[in-house]
Amino acid sequence: MCINFSQALSSLKKARSAGRASQELRYFMQPEGVAGSRVPYGANTTVGNFAVSSDASIYYETYGKGEPLVVLHGGAVGSAYELGTLIDRLRETFTVIVVSTRGHGRSEIGTEPLSIE
């Protein structure tokens, strides 16, 4: 079965109005009732910045103090928000730089072919 975005949004609104859906943002595959971070990692514009890489602006956020540590999300559906509880702990000891990779979050995908070089 295939549904479009408007159908999915309509179903979510109905579930929320019936009290069956959580009002909190959840990350991909987060079990119901498991708390995530209270910080909107990946969308926290008060600490977010952009770096230009070739033809795309890459979004990143910086938290904490100490030795720098770069955190990258993984996967085709990954986001910095999914790493929230990890970032919460790391920022106590490190300067954590959280990067939204190309085409994810607030980062642009760019127009040039992607390469590992």
N, C-alpha and C positions, 0 to 999 in steps of 0.2 A: 504494500500500500504506500502511496506517495501523497504527501500533503504539502501544500504550499505555505509560505510564511504567514499569510493572513489567516489561514485556517488554524495554524499552530497558535498564533497570537489570540485568536478568538477563543480557542479551547482553554488557554492559560487564563484569560480574563474570566471565563465562566467558572473555572476551578477556584480562582481567588475569591470571586464574589460568593461562592458557596463555602469558603473557608477551608478548601482542600489543598491549597498551594501555599508554600512558604513565601513570605514577603521579602525574605533576605536573598541576596545574590549568592548563588552557589556555583562552585566550579564544576567542570566536567567530571562526571562520575562521583561526585561528593555524596555520600550517603545522607539520607534524611536524618536530621537531628545531630549531625556532626558539625560543630562550629568551625568556621574558617576564621581568618584574620578580620579584625575590625578596620584595618587600613585598606583603602581601595587601590592596592598595588596595580600598576599598569594604567591607571586613570587618575592618579593623584597629581593634578596640575600645579599644586602649590610647590612641589619639589621636582616636577618633571622638566626635562630639557630635550632638545633635539640635536643630533650630530648629523652632518651631511656626509654621506658615503656614496661617492660616485653620483648616481642619479636619484638617490632616495634620501629622505629625512628619516633618521632612525631615532625613535623615542626611548629615553631612559630616565630612570629615577635613582636618586642617591639617598641613602639612609645610614645613620650611625656614625661612629668614629672608630679609628683604628686602621689596621692594614687593609688595603683595598681588596675586595673580593667581587668578581663579576659573576652574576647569576643569570643564566639563560634558561628560558623555558624550552621544552622540547615538544615534538609531535606536531601533527598537522592542525590539531585543535588546541594546542597549548597556549597558555597565557601566564603573565606574571602573577595574576591573582591566584592561580592554582598553587603557587609556591608561598602563599602568604604566611602560613604558620612557620615555615622554614625561615623566611626572611625576618619574621618577628624575632626569632632566636639569634640569627646570625648578626643582626644589627646591634646587638648588645656588645659584641666584641670586635666587629669589623666595620669598615666603611663598605657597605653593600651597594653595588651598582647593578640595578635590575634593568635588563635590556629587553625591549619588545622587538623580536626579530622581524625581518622584512615581511611585510604583508600581514602582520599581526598587530593587534591593539591599535595604537596611534601611529605606528610606523608605516611608511609608504612601501609599496612593493617595488617601485621603480619601473623603468622601461627597458633597461639593458638585460641581455640574457644572464641568468645566474650562473656562477662558476665557483669552484672551491679555491681558485687561485687568488 
